[in-house]
């Protein structure tokens, strides 16, 4: 009985662990996306839903808040959000 249970645990582990690793790897941005600048990401992502505001429309603090909100709404990664916000704050 114990041997069967151990074999079952081993089989489940061999099936589940590679699946989990594949899922977590798929969440990483591609190298092509990671190489983009804040200005490129801003132009590509923000215009999908609305006209892009001028960077001087809001203060640096406001851009931080807007960036956090839009990260969730636009499904941006942390890196993408940081690059966009840094561009907008300059």
C-alpha positions in Angstrom: 0.0 0.0 0.0 2.8 2.5 1.0 4.7 1.6 -2.2 1.7 2.3 -4.4 1.1 5.6 -2.6 4.7 6.6 -3.2 4.5 5.7 -6.8 1.3 7.7 -7.2 2.9 10.7 -5.7 6.0 10.4 -7.9 3.8 10.1 -11.0 1.7 13.2 -10.1 4.9 15.1 -9.4 6.4 14.2 -12.7 3.2 15.4 -14.5 2.5 18.6 -12.4 6.0 20.1 -12.0 6.8 20.5 -15.7 3.3 22.0 -16.2 3.8 24.5 -13.5 7.2 25.5 -14.8 5.7 26.0 -18.3 3.0 28.2 -16.9 5.4 30.4 -15.0 7.8 30.7 -17.9 4.9 31.8 -20.2 4.4 34.8 -17.9 7.8 36.3 -18.6 8.0 38.9 -21.3 9.7 37.9 -24.5 13.2 39.3 -25.2 11.6 41.4 -28.0 9.2 43.0 -25.6 11.9 43.4 -22.8 14.1 45.3 -25.3 11.5 47.9 -26.0 11.9 51.4 -24.6 9.3 53.2 -22.5 8.4 55.4 -25.4 7.7 52.4 -27.6 5.7 50.6 -25.0 3.7 53.9 -24.3 2.9 54.3 -28.0 1.9 50.7 -28.5 0.0 50.1 -25.3 -1.7 53.3 -24.4 -3.2 54.0 -27.9 -5.0 50.7 -27.9 -7.8 52.2 -25.8 -7.5 56.0 -25.9 -5.5 58.9 -27.3 -2.1 59.2 -25.6 -1.8 62.2 -23.3 1.2 64.4 -23.5 3.9 63.5 -20.9 3.5 66.9 -19.3 -0.2 66.5 -18.8 0.4 65.0 -15.3 2.9 65.4 -12.5 5.5 62.6 -11.9 3.5 61.6 -8.8 0.3 61.4 -10.9 2.0 59.3 -13.5 3.1 56.8 -10.8 -0.6 56.4 -9.8 -1.8 56.3 -13.3 0.9 53.7 -14.1 -0.3 51.4 -11.3 -3.9 51.7 -12.4 -3.1 51.1 -16.1 -0.8 48.2 -15.3 -3.9 46.3 -14.1 -6.2 47.6 -16.8 -3.8 47.0 -19.8 -2.2 43.8 -18.4 1.3 45.3 -18.4 4.2 43.7 -16.7 6.0 45.4 -13.9 8.9 46.1 -16.2 6.7 47.6 -18.9 4.9 49.8 -16.4 8.2 51.1 -15.0 9.6 51.9 -18.4 6.5 53.7 -19.5 6.2 55.7 -16.2 9.9 56.6 -16.3 9.5 58.0 -19.9 6.4 60.0 -18.9 8.1 61.5 -15.8 11.1 62.8 -17.8 
